[in-house]
Amino acid sequence: MRRGYNTQQERKYKVELSDCALNPQQKLFIDCTAKRTVVRAGRRGGKTRGVSEKAVKRFLQPKFNRVLYAAPTQEQVEAFWFRVTSILLPLIDAGVFKKNESEHTIERPGTLQRIRAKTAWNADTLRGDFADLLILDEWQLMCEDAWELVGAPMLLDTNGDAVFIYTPPSLWTRRKFTSKARDPQHAAKMFAAAKQEELRASTEGRESRWRAFHWKSSENGYISAEALKEISKDMTSIAKRMELDAEDVTEAPGALWTRDIIERYRLPVAPPEFDRVAVAIDPSTTSGGNEAGIMCGGKTADHGYLVEDASMQGSPLDWATKAVHVFKRHKADFIVAESNQGGEMVETTIHIVDGNVPVTLVHASRGKQVRADPVSALYENGKMHHVGSFPELEDEQCLWVPGQPSPNRMDALVYLATHLLIENACSGFLDYYSQRAERMGKEQAREQISA
C-alpha cells in the first residue's frame, strides 16, 4: 500500500514511497513528528531507507522545508543520496527540482526548499547552515559537538527537529581511529534518556518531546533469513547482540568490573579525613594522542575512595599542570605516574610546574590484567568506593576485557588504588596470587606470578 503525502507535486509526478517490506517501527519512525527522535537499528536493518523516506516526506510538505543529512563518511552519504535521488527522480526530470551532484543538494530554484547531504567527520563542517530537519546518521561515531555546539543552534531559525541514528558500536571503539566521540557510549545514553522521557510523558499524560525507535537486522524484509542465519555463525554472541540485534551493551563479558559492584559500594560523600591522599597519572606523550588519565583519591584504614577524575587531552605540560592543581586542591601526599611512555620526562615535566611535588614513578613491566586483577578484587570486597559518579571511567572499567589495549583513565585508577591500598606493589601482587593458589593449585599460581 502506497502512503499518500497529499502534496500536489507528489500526486502529479507519482513520487513512490511504498510501505512494501517496512517493519512497524520503520513506519512509525517515518511518520513520527516528535521534536527529537533517536533510532537504534541493526546493520542492514533498513536505517538508510527509513531515514531517506522520512527526509523526502518532510521535504515535500507544503511548507518549503530544508533537510540536512550528515554522516561521518562519504560512503554513508552516498547511500542516503542514492535513495533520495531515486525517490525524487520524477520531479527532478520534470524540472520541478534542481539536483547538484557535486554539492549533494536537491532544491526548488528561487526558494529555500532543499535537501542536502554532507559528511560531518569534523563537526565544524556543519556550520553556516540552518534546517527544519537535521539528521545525524552513525551518530555513535560523531563527536558530541556535532549536535551540542553546531547542530542544535542551527535549528534556532525554524525551531527545527532532529533525528539521531546509530548501531551500537563495537566494544571499546578506539575513538582516535574509528570514532570522534569523546564518550563512546554517548549514543546509548541518549537512547536511554529518550526512553525515560517517553515513560515520564506517558505517566504525566503529555506528549513526549523525544521518541526512541529500535529494530533488529532480522526485521528488514529484504534480508535473506538463510543468509542472516549463516552469517550469525561467524559472529560472537556479543557481536550479534550489538551489530544485528542492536542492543546497547554496557558491560563486556569477561570485564573485570561490573556496574553492580561499582554501584553497590558507591558513596555520596567522602570521609571527613584521609590517612593518605594521592594523584595518579597515566600520561600521554603528545597533545594529539589519547587522554592522560588523572585520578585523585584517598584512603582510610584499608578502604580507598576515588574523589576526582581530572583526565584530559593535551600536551605533557597541560596534563602536568592539571595534575599539580589537583594535587594542591586535595592536599595530596604524592603523585604516582606511569613512566613507560616518556621515562624520566614525566617527572621532569611535573617538576617544571612545581619542583616541590613528590613524584613516584612506576614502570609497568607486568601485563595489564596482572596489574588490574588485585584492584578489581578490592572493588569486589567492598574496599574501593567511588565518591560520586564517574561515567567515562566506569564505562572504561566495565567495557575493557583483558587482552585489549587498556584505556588511560582505567590505568590511572589502577595505579591510584595500588599505591593507596597496597604499600608494596610487588608484594601485593604476590600476596594476591598466593591467596588464589588454594583455588587454582600452587603450580599454576606460581607460573602466573613468574610470567
Secondary structure, 3 states (H helix, E strand, C coil): CECCCCCHHHHHHCCCCECCCCCHHHHHHHHCCCCEEEEEECCCCCHHHHHHHHHHHHHCCCCCCEEEEEECCHHHHHHHHHHHHHHHHHHHHCCCCEEECCCCEEECCCCCCEEEEEECCCHHHHCCCCCCEEEECCHHHCCCHHHHHHHCHHHCCCCCEEEEEECCCCCCCCHHHHCCCCCCCHHHHHHHHHHHHHHHHHHHCCCCCEEEEEECHHHCCCCCHHHHHHHHCCCCHHHHHHHHCCCCCCCCCCCCCCHHHHHHCCECCCCCCCCEEEEEEECCCCCCCCCEEEEEEEEECCEEEEEEECCECCCHHHHHHHHHHHHHHCCCCEEEEECCCCCHHHHHHHHHHCCCCCEEEECCCCCHHHHHHHHHHHHHCCCEEEECCCHHHHHHHHHCCCCCCCCHHHHHHHHHHHHHHCCCHHHHHHHHHHHHHHHHCHHHHHHHHHC
